[in-house]
Amino acid sequence: MPHITVKPFDTSIIKKGEYGKTKLLFTASDTHSDDELIGVKHEEESFLLHLKKGVENWLLKYDKVTRPLKVNLVKQAIANLSSAFELEVLQSNIAIHPNKPVLANAYEKRIEDFTNIEFPFESVAIEVGFGSGKHLLYQAQQNPNRLFIGIEIHTPSAAQVLKQIKILGLNNIWVVNYDARLLLESIPSNSCHQIFVHFPVPWDKKPHRRVISSSFLEESMRVLEKHGRLELRTDSYKYFWYALETFLGDKVSKTSVEVRKNEALAVTSKYEARWIKQEKDIYDVYVTCLEESEERVLDFDFSFHDVLYKKELLDKINYKPLIFEDAFIHFERLFKVGDEAVLIKLAFGSFDRPEHKFIYMDQFETYYFNSNPVKTLTNYKTHFKIMEYLHV
């Protein structure tokens, strides 16, 4: 991902203002290290740059939590600030390639776009973790009247599929660079025909990170239309049995499950082809939705009202996770923005679908920097606990 390596410099030269198309909003100093964060806005997108300070040289790079899908925005922001402050660049990978296919912007969707969404197609399908996008693109070509929502947390994969959409001239794919477990809660009830989960990461050593869970199954059944189907495909014997136990477990009152082994699909990824050549077994588990679900109302307000920054907060912040019955809050890092403001990095929400955000606080306003949390009931309840904690 884009970054530059520079000689150490006097950071007091970094001032708020506009540098080309990049607006510098603030700088924030880490209270646990010498690192700094730089809040910027470029072409209407707000995000953070991370200045990581080493002994002999420093690294200016993107921040993972707030990074935009359009990599060129980060490159341009870094280039503009580097030029404006006359930084001595030792190494760079921010070359912008204008001749490469640009992202198909109309088909890139943000999590916020799914508030009160209407789908302009006869039916909808979702693919969770599409990787190279081969299956997603094939399905879209074969079903031009169906909208395919591809969800991929790996940014380079999402960017590559956006380029393929433009090259192939498709108009029935939306790409979302986000955690599928959170996005699913924003999809209207009874709106999807299929949900594909093909070859998810097994996470044998960290099962809590698996996309398949009883709560994921519950959300999938809510989102699917009656007789719609959740389709899991995996090469992991352990994951297959884990998923089967989840789909038939004590937390599921009623379900319809079908199992197949080594079924050949019309399209095969290069990884699946390699596994088949190695005679590795492939397992499919299909779960059919048996009934319609109630519509979900997502009328949640994530503003902070009268919660404003006070210096007493610096002594109150506890960096140990706060655990509740069905959620948690973990204040991970605190950054000082001068003497009158702070930027707080935190994780919160449900244990298997956590949010990762920054909160900006000064004497006049408090808000989630970059974007609000996903509108889920768990996030909304946890937001009130965050407000209570920050109110000093």
Protein Blocks (a to p, Z undefined) as FASTA:
>chain_A
ZZdddddddfklpccddehjbccfbdcddfkbmbdcddddeehiacdddddddfkbccdd
ddfklocfblmlmmmmmmmmmmmnopacfbdckbccfkbccddfklpccfklmgopacfb
fbdcddehjlnommmmmmmmmmmmbccddddfblklmmmmmmmmmmnopakbccddddfk
lmmmmpcghkbfbdcdehiafklmlmmlpmbdfklmmmmmmmpcghiacddddfbfklmm
mmmmmmmmmklmbdcddddehiacfbdcfklmmmmmnopacdddddddfbdcdddddddc
fbekjaccdfklmmmpccbdcddfkbccddfbdcdehjlbccddddedjfklccdddddd
dfkbccdehiacdddfklmmmmmmmmmmmpZZ
